[in-house]
């Protein structure tokens, strides 16, 4: 077991205060802090307290660190990446590829001679990037295409004349075909036409808010549209936001995003776990590289009726542990709520990352111990025989490990 120092990502959409405060720092950071990475990705590997990077430590003893099963199935690399994420502004409108499309895209960009760290590179690696996010604060997001019947009702409620043809296009075709047609039209609309439609949409959204206040069934969508348009007045992402589920998570609630699911996180703090990848296909709401044809290649256009993941009691005999089930084998995420009078223990059987988000916990592994406070994590190698975890009071620890195929 060894403490991990995160890789800090200072993306512009991050907060100068949220993650520093979570980690116990009272003064704001000098720049936005968007993500803390705990993992071994080529774009940024955590540093271990023993002085090595986590990827170097794994490379020195792959079987001891990963275990025979993970080594055989994943070829010597850690298959998951753990993050703390803090969004103060909307992230880009984006999706992530399936394994096959990731390999194809990575090879194609290599063949074109695009440097892996180039600003116009889509694929930083050849891996897919399914992900789950568990809210630590109230968390707002656009996640997956909304069921078409509801989106038609939204268009009717806003009554935007220039959007009526697209409302009829949605209503008059099978769901996926209608969504593909309308999204393609929005994402490729010429700037002059786009500016006019967005302006009319914002006007009608403000009217809706005036008439219904914050309690109207579409008030959150109306507020989001106006906020996005204020920052991106000529961006197709403002129109595309009308097609997506507008989700508000309370602390402990989660969303899961499989391959090809369009999304944009809006604001909040959460724990995010994903396959070990940094592949992002962007379509708007960002000054970063946008590649609409490649985004279209990876998107899934079927409606996502419910993107949320509900925590369920774990069945491994660990008191206070709940699972966040997903279909992904690359990672498995659970949350352990601790108290001083209820220590827990288990045999890992594979590599794990333990991340504290509240309180103080002591983790003991084969005689060694580490104190975990919010924002701190430890690496538990597969060779560990037993882990014991207890809170000095109430504490919360997220446990990430490799799932089962």
PyMOL commands that set and color helices and strands:
alter all, ss='L'
color gray80, all
select helices_A, chain A and resi 18-22+54-60+62-66+68-74+99-111+148-158+161-171+175-187+191-215+219-231+236-243+292-298
alter helices_A, ss='H'
color red, helices_A
select strands_A, chain A and resi 2-5+7-9+35-38+40-41+44-45+47-48+80-87+93-95+131-135+139-145+244-249+254-257+263-275+281-284+308-309+312-313+321-324+332-338+344-346+352-358+360-365+368-373+377-380+387-391+395-401
alter strands_A, ss='S'
color yellow, strands_A
deselect
rebuild
show_as cartoon
